[in-house]
Amino acid sequence: MRETMEIGFENVQPGSALLTLRWEKIAVPVKIEVNVNDVTAEHIKNQLKSWTLRSNWAAFNDGANFFLTNKLNLDDALKFAEQSIRIEERFDNQMTRSRILEAQGNASGAAAAKKRAMDVATAVQLNNYGRSLQRAGKQDEAFEVFRFNIKLRPDDWTSHTQLARIAVAAKDFETALKEMKLALALAPEQSKIGVQGLIKRLENKEDVNQ
C-alpha cells in the first residue's frame, strides 16, 4: 500500500531499466531501453571533433579501443587509431592499430603494426606487455617479447627480471635468483619492493611466471 505516488527504477542493466510507478495497491512497470554502444559511439565521434581533444593522442586511442572492444565500425576504429598515431606515435596506439587490423583480417598489417609498437616501446611497456601475454596463457609469445627487450636493452633492470623468468621456466632457480638480484640493484626505487617480493618467491623456488 502506497499513500503517496512513488517512482523508482528497478532491475537496472547497462542498456535497460524498469521504471515502476506505485500508488495505493497499483504498480505500473515501464521498461526503458537504450542502445548504449550506439549512443556512446556517437558521443565519442562528436567529442573527438572538439578543439580540446583534437590534439590528444590518448582520446583517439581510447575511442579506437571502445569501437574495437564493442565490435562497432572497425573502419572508424582504425581511423581513430591512425589519427592518434599522427598526433603522437606510441606503443599504445600502434598496438591498438595492430589489434584492429587483426580483427579486420589483415594479418600482415597487424604484424607490421605490432612490430612497430615494440620498436617504439619503453622497457617497462615491453615488460608489462609480456606479462599480459603470460596471464593470457601465451608463454612462448611472452618470452619472444622478453628476448626482444633483452637484446635491445641488455643492461636494463627489466631485462634481468625477464632473464629470471626465462630461467625459471627451465627450472634453473639459481640463475633466476642471480638475475633478479641484479634487477634489484638497478631498479628504480618505486619498483624495488616488487622485485624484492619476486626474490623471496624465487628463494622458495616458486614459479614467478604464474
Beta strands, then each sheet from edge to edge (+ up, - down):
strand 1: 2-13
strand 2: 16-24
strand 3: 26-33
sheet 1: 1+ 2- 3+
end
